């Protein structure tokens, strides 16, 4: 019989195999100082494009004040226990009503963490007779939730990313199978896809309800606060809020906090309250996070200039990159991927990133295989409302420099970048 630990250590995974070379710099990096466009990385000031602080709420003075006052009054322990047992408060319920109203749903349920919350939502809403149909580029939290499906293998189908012909073919297969076993169909997709920046074709998916009987769950983590006239998300942006049956979002993006929510019909949300294991058996969301979320939601609703500032920066970044010949894909949201194409190996990536950080003072996320195809480097820029047009110009100039060096092969044949001298 094999030892479990030995088996794991024999295959560290596509990223883990490089952990001894990348940890603390390329992966699990240290960012220090006040959250914002300028932070310290390994002792150096960086222009930071790697935080999901879309509206700049992380250090908004009203937010900081609300967080501090709530922590002083309640501490981080209150309320103690799971909400079903002893952790229920009028504040939790009030926040749920406010969230439901904002996304135009009958009710909402607070989640301690977005990732575990949406996983648990999927697990609770389908049973062994039901069929799931989901977008191929769905976030890991959705994939993990789908894996919790009580049915045996083969009870979920994947449709090509944003491909309505593929979705319809899979809806036909799912409908046939669901009819045979007396189940239903759940379609899962995203509002904004966090890597490509594409928005889900929610309007076209909702239109398919005229031909097929299914329910729609949308993860709008990146759309909540950034998309739509009032900022409630992609469904509002496309005018199909009523067609989305379950709206999920996290507080970890535009709200700059921890937690999340699921919103939908009152009876279904009540069902979820009593059947979601990740919430039933978990401590209630601490009071400072609840009261802090209320303040954040208030600002999202009452200060549209935050979203306007964000989109000014988004347009400047994306138009500037396109004008300088960079491939940013088909993004329709603030998420801004920059694709660099060629036969690049892992060592080239580390040389490029180290140059970008050490010599040009730019910090942004780097995405490599298996998230993107082999031979592609993706730099992901997350614009925020607190960046400036000067920040944009500085970044565009830096990207011109790395593109020229990459084209000339200056990053090749150097092996992994030695960042040991930069370590703190």
N, C-alpha and C positions, 0 to 999 in steps of 0.2 A: 504493500500500500504506500502511495506517495505522500509526502508531507505537503500540506497546503501551502505553507510559506515558501518552501523550496520551489514549488511549481510557479508561484507568482514571481519570485525573484529570477526565474529562468527566462521570463518573458515580461519585460517591464513596460511594454506598450509602445506605440509609435512616438509618443512624446516623452514618456518616462525613461526611455533608453538614453536620453541625453540629459537627464536630470542633474548629474554631477557637473555638467558643463554650463548649464543654463540657470540653475536655481539661484534666486536672489538678484538676478540681473535681467535676463531675457524672460524668465518665468518667475512668478512670485516676487516681483520687484518691490523695492521700498520707495514709496513716495511720502515726503514729509512736508509739514507746514500746513497753513490754512488751505482748505479745499478751494481751488480756483484755477485760473489759467496759468498762473506761475507757481510752481512748487519745486521743492528740492528733490533731486534724485542722486544718491551717492555723493552728497555734498555739493552738487552743482545745481544752479538755478535752471529750470527747464520750462519751456512753453508747452503746456500740457493739453493734449487733445484726446485724452483717454478716459475721461470720467463721464458717466451718464447723468451728469448734473445739468440737464437740458435747459432749465429755466433759471439756473443760478440760485436755487433756493437753499442749497447746503449752507451758505453763509449769509443768507438774507437776514438783516437785522431783526425783523419781526419774527422770523423763524427761530433764530438763536434765542431771542427773548422768551418766546413761548416754550421752547424746549427747556430752558433753564428754570423758568418759573414752575413748570410741571414737575421737573425732577426735584426741585426744592420742596414742593408741597407734598408729592406723593412718593418720592424715591423710585427706584427701578423694580421694586418687588411687587408693588400693588398693581392689580389685584392678585392675590395668591390663588393658585389652583386653576383647573380648566374651567372654561366658561359654563359648561353644563353643570358643574359641581359647586363651585364657589367663586368663580372669576368673572361673573356677569356684572356689568355696571350700566347706568343710564348713558354714560359717555360712549361706550362701545356701540350701543344701540343708536345713539344720535349720529355718530359718524357713519354708520351703515345707512341710515336714512338719507344723509347728505350725499353719499356716494351713489346710491340708487337714483336719486333725483338728478344728479349730474349726468349720468349716462342714460337717463330716461328709461329706467327699469322699475318694476314694482318694489323690489327689495334687493338687499345686498347682504353678504356675509363676510365679516372680516377674517382674514387669514394671517396666521403668525408669520409665515414666509411664503412668498409667491411660488417658489419652485415646488415645495412640498404640497402647498395648497392646491395648485392646479393638478398635480399628480393625483391627489386624493379626490378631487372633483371628478376626474375621469373614472377612477376606480368605483366611485359611489354611484355614478349616473348610469352606467351600463352593467348588464349582467350577462350570463353565459349565452343567452339567446340573441344578444344584440351584435350589430356589426359596426365597426369604426372605419371611416374613410378619411384619410388625412393627407395633407400636403407633404411632399417628399422633403421639403426644406424646413419642416417644423422644428422648433427649438427642442433641445434635449429634455426639458422638463415635460414637454408634451409626449415625446417618444417614451420616456420612462413611465409616464402615466398610462400610455397605451399598453405597455408591457405588463401592467398590473391587471389588464383585462381578464376577467374570470374565465373567458372562453378558451378553448384549445387553439393551437396554432392554426392560422388560416381564417380567423374571424375578423381580420382587419385588412384593408386594402390601401395601397399608397397611390395617389395620383401625382403625375408630373407637376413640378412647381408652377403654380398659377396657370395651368393648362386646363381649360374648361372642357375640351374634348375628352381628355384623359379622365377628368373628374366624372363626366357623364357616363363614360364606359364603366367606371368603377361603381357608380351609383346603380347602374343596371345590374351589375353582378351582386352588389350588396343587397339591393331590394329583393332580388330573386331568393337569395339565401335567407334573408330575414323573414320573408313570407313563408318559406318552407318550415322554419322552426319557431314561428310565432314571435319574432323579435322586432326590434326597430333599428334605425340607422342614425348614427351620430357622425356628422362631418366636423372635422377639426382643422382650423387654419389659423394664420396670424394676421393681425392688422398691419403691422410693420415687421418685415423680416430683418432681424438684427444684424445680419452680415451683409446682405446685398442692399438693404435700404428700400427694396421693393415694397409696395403695399399690396396686401391680398385683394383679390378681385371679389370683394364682398358683395358688390352690387350684382355681379353675374352669378355668384353662388346663390344669393337670395332669390334671384329670378328662377333658378332651377327648382325652387320649391313649388312652382306651378305645375311641374311635371312629376316630381318625386316627393315622397313623404319622408322627410328627415329633419333632425334638429341640428342646429349650428352652434358650435362653441368656438369663440374667437379669443385668442391670446393677443391683447393689444398693449403689451408692456411698453413698447417704444412709441406707440401712437397716443397713449393717454397723456394729456397735457401738451402735446405738440401738434396734433392734427385736428382738423375741424374748426368751424367758425368759433366755437366756444372752448375748444381744446379737449373735448371729451373723447376724441379718438377718430379712427378711420371710418367707422360706421357712420358717424356724424358727417365726416368729410364727403362720404359718398351718398349720404341721404338714405341709409338703410338701417337705421338703428332698430326699428321695429322688427326687422327680419332676423336679427341676431338673437338667438334664444338665450345664450349664456355669454356674458361679457366678463372676461378675466383681465385683471391688470395687477401689477406689482407697484409698491411704493418706492422701489429701488431705482427708478429712473427719474422722471420729472419731479417726483415728490421728494427725492433725495433723503430717503429714510429706509425703514425696514417694515415689511408686512405686505399685504395685498388684499384683494377682495374678489369675490365672484358675485355677479349681479344677474338677475333674471326674474321670471315669474314668482310671485310671492309664495305660492304653494311649493314650488320646486326648491326655492331657497330654504324654506322651512324644512323640507325633506333633507336637504344637504346638512343643515345644522345638526340634525339628529343622526346622520349616517356617515359623516366624513371622519374617518379614523384619525387622520393627522391633526384634527382640531379637537375631537372628543377627548383624546388622551394627551393633549399638550397644554401647557400653561397658557393662560390668557395673555393677550398682547399687553405689555406693561403700559401703565397710564401715561407716562411721558410720550410714548410713541403714538398713542391714541390722540391725545390733545395736540401733539405736534402735527399729526396728520390733518387734524381739523384746520389748523392755521395754514398749512400748506395748501389744502384744498380751497380755502377761502381766497388765498392769493392767486391760485390758478384761475378761479372764477372771476375775481374782481380786478385783476391787473393784466389785461390783455397785452399791455406794452411789453411784458416779459416775453410772451410768445412772439410778438412783433420783432423784438430785438434778436431773438433766436433766429428767426427766418431771415433777417437782414444778414446775419453772419453766414447762415447756410447758403444763401444765394451767392454771397461773395466768394466763399470757399469753392463751391461747386462750379460756378461760372469761371472762376479763375483757373481751376484745374483743367477744365475742358479747353479753355482758350490756349493753355500752354501745352496741349496735346496729350494730357493724361487720360487714361481709361478709368472712368468711375462707374462703369456699368450702367444700369438703368434705375438708379436710386430715385425715389419719389418722396423721400423723407429726409430728416436731418442726418440720418446715418450716411456716412460718406466713405465708401471703400475706394481705395486707389490700387488698381491692379498693375503689377509690373510683370511683363511676360518674358520668358526666356528659359533656357536650360539651367536653372539655378539649383544648387544643392544647399544643404543646411549651413555650410560654412560661409557661403556668399551672403546668406540672410543675416548671419550674426555680424559679419563685417559691415554690412549696410546699416543695420540698426545701431551698432556701436558708433559708427561715424555720425549718424543722425543725432545721437544723444550726446556724445562726447565733444564733437567738434561744431555741431550746428545748433545744439541746445533745444532740439525738438523731441518731445516724448509723445509717441502715439502707439497704439496697439499694433502688434505684428501678428499676422495670421498665416499659417503655413499648412501643408499637408498634415493630417487628413481632412482638415476643414475646407481647404481649397485644393484643386488638382495639383499633382506633382508638376514642378516647373513654374509655378505661379507664386509670386509674393504678393500678399495683400496687406496694405497699411490701412487701418481703419481710423478715420477721423470722426470724432464726436463734437460738433460745434455746440456752443452753449450761448445763452443770452448775455453772459458776462465776458465773452471774448470781444476783442476789438478788431476794427479793420486793419490796424497796424499789425496785430497778431497774424491776421490772414496773409498779409503781404510777406511778412517774415517767413512764414511757413511755405508759401509758394516758391519763394527764392531758394529755400533749403531743398525743396523737392526737385527743383531744376538741377541743383548741384548733384544730388544722389543719382538722378536719372542719367546725367552725363557720365558720371563715374561708372555706373552700371553698364552703360552702352560700350564704354571703352575697356571694360573688363578689369577695372582697377580693384574690384573686390574679389576677383577669382584667384584661386591657387594660393590662398593665404591660410587655409585651415580655419578652425573656429577662432573667433576674435578673443584675444586674451584680455579679459576685463578684471583680472585678479587685482591689479593695482588700483582699481576704482572702488573696490569693496570697502564697505564701512565696518 
